[in-house]
């Protein structure tokens, strides 16, 4: 097996030029890249992604796999599942918009962390206080609850909602064998809790590079700290955003708790 593949769910919001710019660097690190897109994705983006994939296959045999999902709630699951079709030892799952910001703003930290993935069955990549405090209060207050519950279920303090985790091939196989798609954000807790139940070792690292990515949308480069702060204030001023973040936190909490009660198929346990 090779070393590492990137599995990423991506709803494009103007990030494509930045992806084009960073792709050569990504392909230096990852053996291949899997990108899942929502139904009805822009054909221009789809064609361009497929074209870039063909270009890299021609240069170094490292393809980009593009999957358009039938249901966007399946995006993360579909990315991880497709990554298992490639002969690799480890998989990094990462939300594409967050990953682009990380690689663009803190490439050395990203590279070091990627190397750590290759030493683990499961590496949860969370946020330092510096990164966490760039987010709106609506996210910080609600994610504090879902992180607290998930930390209790795992027996260690973790931040599970930074959109990036690393898995060994066997751990990813176990997840796909024992999970069904449908609760995309619920995978924040479901995946590590399930692996914890199965006896896989859960490692954790916090990074600065997973700071708030939403302000980057439709910009030519990662947003500055000043833009992040302004957009966070605007976000918090809308009560609907608070309501949405409560729903997200509830989904993560419910998924984690339900995973502790799930009856697992004995045959599927034997993947380990």
QUIZI-V128193 format. One line per field, one symbol per residue. burial: b if it has 9 or more other ideal C-beta (glycine too) atoms within 8 Angstrom, else e. Layout:
burial=???
//
This chain:
burial=ebebbbbbbbbbeebbebbbebbebbbeebbbbbbbbbeebeeebbebbbebbeebbeeeebbbbbbbbeebebbbbbbbbbbbebebbbbbbbbbbbbbbbbbbbbebbbebbebbbebbbbbbbbbeebbebbbebbbbbbebbbebbbebbeeebbbbbebbbbbbbbbbbbbbbbebebbbbbbbbbbbbbbbbebebbbbbbbbbbbbebbbebeebeeeebbbbbbbebbeeeebbeebbebbbbbbbbbbbbbeeebeeebbeee
//
